[in-house]
Amino acid sequence: MKTDAHSLKGHGYLISILSVFLLAYPPLKSAKADPIVLACVAAGAILSILGMALRWIADRKTQRKIDRARDEAERAPDRPAGAAAGH
């Protein structure tokens, strides 16, 4: 398993998703007699997983921006800051 911060964050989201399934399974099994409870448990699990997916996607987009900015700075280390802005 990779140990850089971004890999750890991704593994953390996967573990959280697995935990949602494990925590939702017993209530789903016992809520078959009550459709409202069944719907609430299922919706709660789905929304929790969706929220984790959205946070992971946002983190990846933010990291790509950071990586691009770092790569641009590394390519032009001798250029003054004003030159980058067109001054």
PALUM-430879 format. One line per 4 residues: number of its first residue (from 1); their letters; for each residue x, y, z of C-alpha. Coordinates in nm, 3 decimals, decimal comma, m for minus. Example, Ala and Ser with C-alpha at 12.3 -4.5 7.8 and 13.67 -1.06 7.14 Angstrom:
1	as	1,230 m0,450 0,780  1,367 m0,106 0,714
This chain:
1	mktd	0,000 0,000 0,000  0,130 0,343 m0,094  0,188 0,577 0,198  0,178 0,920 0,034
5	ahsl	m0,096 1,148 0,166  m0,318 1,124 m0,139  m0,307 0,745 m0,159  m0,385 0,725 0,212
9	kghg	m0,681 0,958 0,163  m0,813 0,740 m0,120  m0,772 0,425 0,089  m0,950 0,601 0,375
13	ylis	m1,248 0,675 0,153  m1,263 0,312 0,040  m1,252 0,193 0,400  m1,532 0,438 0,489
17	ilsv	m1,745 0,308 0,202  m1,691 m0,050 0,320  m1,786 0,050 0,674  m2,112 0,204 0,547
21	flla	m2,202 m0,127 0,385  m2,115 m0,318 0,702  m2,312 m0,082 0,924  m2,614 m0,073 0,689
25	yppl	m2,641 m0,449 0,636  m2,803 m0,550 0,969  m3,066 m0,272 0,965  m3,147 m0,343 0,599
29	ksak	m3,198 m0,709 0,679  m3,424 m0,641 0,977  m3,615 m0,351 0,817  m3,774 m0,561 0,543
33	adpi	m4,109 m0,549 0,726  m4,113 m0,168 0,742  m4,069 m0,004 0,400  m4,011 0,345 0,545
37	vlac	m3,727 0,230 0,769  m3,585 0,025 0,481  m3,594 0,330 0,252  m3,432 0,553 0,516
41	vaag	m3,148 0,309 0,584  m3,085 0,254 0,213  m3,100 0,628 0,134  m2,869 0,708 0,425
45	ails	m2,610 0,455 0,308  m2,629 0,575 m0,053  m2,601 0,942 0,045  m2,305 0,870 0,272
49	ilgm	m2,121 0,689 m0,007  m2,210 0,964 m0,256  m2,075 1,227 m0,016  m1,746 1,040 0,019
53	alrw	m1,720 1,006 m0,360  m1,778 1,380 m0,408  m1,514 1,468 m0,146  m1,266 1,232 m0,315
57	iadr	m1,335 1,387 m0,658  m1,294 1,738 m0,514  m0,967 1,636 m0,349  m0,835 1,493 m0,677
61	ktqr	m0,925 1,813 m0,866  m0,755 2,027 m0,601  m0,446 1,809 m0,611  m0,427 1,832 m0,991
65	kidr	m0,432 2,215 m0,965  m0,157 2,206 m0,703  0,050 1,967 m0,915  0,009 2,184 m1,227
69	arde	0,112 2,499 m1,040  0,415 2,321 m0,894  0,514 2,185 m1,236  0,487 2,530 m1,393
73	aera	0,698 2,681 m1,114  0,962 2,411 m1,159  0,979 2,467 m1,537  1,045 2,842 m1,504
77	pdrp	1,241 2,897 m1,180  1,451 3,183 m1,323  1,157 3,390 m1,449  1,061 3,678 m1,215
81	agaa	0,711 3,668 m1,067  0,607 3,980 m1,261  0,710 3,821 m1,592  0,466 3,537 m1,537
85	agh	0,183 3,788 m1,507  0,285 3,968 m1,828  0,462 4,265 m1,663
